[in-house]
Amino acid sequence: MDPMVPFLTHNRSFQILRLNNNGLGPAGGQVIANALLASAKLSKAEGKKSNLKTVICGRNRLENGSASEWADAFAEHGTLVEVRMVQNGIRMDGITALAKGLAKCPDIDG
């Protein structure tokens, strides 16, 4: 198991996540997004609000393959105020999925 997964899942105090230029690809993007989703679910199970406010994940070749997982994670956290996912090759279907997840974040800076 990637050591990043338990860190992202169980460390629920961080507010900013920056993952730039890591070459994650769609599969790596799914792993990270699913860890963030699990983190949000653990916080909710404990009756706590997520602390995650900012996600910056650029130049990682995410493409459309992980967009739905990122959208689910964003929606579950619901606390995001800023998201930047530049130069990932995400096309219209992926952007649509991300927008649906971000719609669940009322404080997003638009």
C-alpha positions as CSV (number, residue, x, y, z in Angstrom):
1,M,0.0,0.0,0.0
2,D,1.2,3.4,-0.9
3,P,2.2,5.3,2.4
4,M,0.3,8.3,1.1
5,V,-3.0,6.5,1.5
6,P,-3.0,6.1,5.3
7,F,-1.6,9.6,5.7
8,L,-4.4,11.2,3.6
9,T,-7.0,9.0,5.2
10,H,-6.2,9.3,8.8
11,N,-4.5,12.8,9.1
12,R,-7.7,14.9,9.0
13,S,-6.2,18.1,10.4
14,F,-4.5,19.4,7.2
15,Q,-6.2,22.2,5.4
16,I,-4.1,22.4,2.2
17,L,-3.2,19.6,-0.1
18,R,-0.7,20.4,-2.9
19,L,0.3,17.7,-5.3
20,N,1.9,19.3,-8.4
21,N,3.8,17.6,-11.2
22,N,3.8,14.1,-9.7
23,G,2.6,12.2,-12.9
24,L,-0.1,10.4,-11.0
25,G,-2.1,9.5,-14.0
26,P,-5.7,8.4,-13.8
27,A,-5.0,5.4,-11.6
28,G,-2.9,7.4,-9.1
29,G,-5.5,10.1,-9.1
30,Q,-8.1,7.5,-8.2
31,V,-6.0,6.3,-5.3
32,I,-5.5,9.8,-3.9
33,A,-9.1,10.8,-4.4
34,N,-10.4,7.7,-2.7
35,A,-8.1,8.3,0.3
36,L,-9.6,11.8,0.6
37,L,-13.1,10.4,0.3
38,A,-12.3,7.9,3.1
39,S,-10.9,10.8,5.2
40,A,-14.1,12.8,4.8
41,K,-16.3,9.8,5.7
42,L,-14.2,9.2,8.9
43,S,-14.6,12.8,9.9
44,K,-18.4,12.6,9.4
45,A,-18.6,9.3,11.3
46,E,-16.9,11.1,14.3
47,G,-19.4,14.0,13.9
48,K,-16.6,16.4,12.8
49,K,-16.4,18.7,9.9
50,S,-13.5,18.3,7.4
51,N,-10.6,20.7,7.8
52,L,-9.7,20.4,4.1
53,K,-10.0,23.8,2.4
54,T,-7.7,23.8,-0.6
55,V,-6.7,21.2,-3.1
56,I,-4.1,22.0,-5.7
57,C,-3.3,19.0,-8.0
58,G,-1.8,20.3,-11.3
59,R,0.2,18.7,-14.0
60,N,-0.5,15.1,-12.9
61,R,-2.0,13.7,-16.1
62,L,-5.3,12.8,-14.3
63,E,-7.4,12.9,-17.5
64,N,-11.1,11.9,-17.2
65,G,-10.2,8.6,-15.6
66,S,-10.2,9.9,-12.0
67,A,-12.6,12.8,-12.3
68,S,-15.6,11.0,-10.8
69,E,-13.5,9.9,-7.8
70,W,-12.2,13.5,-7.2
71,A,-15.8,14.7,-7.5
72,D,-17.0,12.3,-4.9
73,A,-14.2,13.3,-2.6
74,F,-14.9,17.0,-3.1
75,A,-18.6,16.5,-2.4
76,E,-18.0,14.5,0.7
77,H,-15.7,17.1,2.2
78,G,-18.0,20.0,1.3
79,T,-15.6,22.4,2.9
80,L,-13.4,23.4,0.0
81,V,-12.9,27.0,-0.8
82,E,-10.3,26.6,-3.5
83,V,-9.5,23.9,-6.1
84,R,-6.9,24.1,-8.8
85,M,-6.4,21.2,-11.2
86,V,-4.6,22.7,-14.1
87,Q,-2.9,20.9,-17.0
88,N,-4.3,17.4,-16.3
89,G,-5.9,16.7,-19.7
90,I,-9.3,16.6,-18.1
91,R,-11.9,16.9,-20.9
92,M,-15.6,18.0,-20.9
93,D,-17.0,14.8,-19.2
94,G,-14.4,15.0,-16.5
95,I,-15.0,18.7,-16.0
96,T,-18.8,18.1,-15.7
97,A,-18.2,15.4,-13.0
98,L,-15.8,17.7,-11.1
99,A,-18.4,20.6,-11.3
100,K,-21.1,18.3,-9.8
101,G,-18.8,17.5,-6.9
102,L,-17.7,21.1,-6.3
103,A,-21.4,22.1,-6.3
104,K,-21.6,20.5,-2.9
105,C,-19.0,22.9,-1.6
106,P,-21.0,26.1,-0.7
107,D,-17.9,28.2,0.1
108,I,-15.9,27.5,-3.1
109,D,-14.3,30.6,-4.5
110,G,-15.8,31.0,-7.9
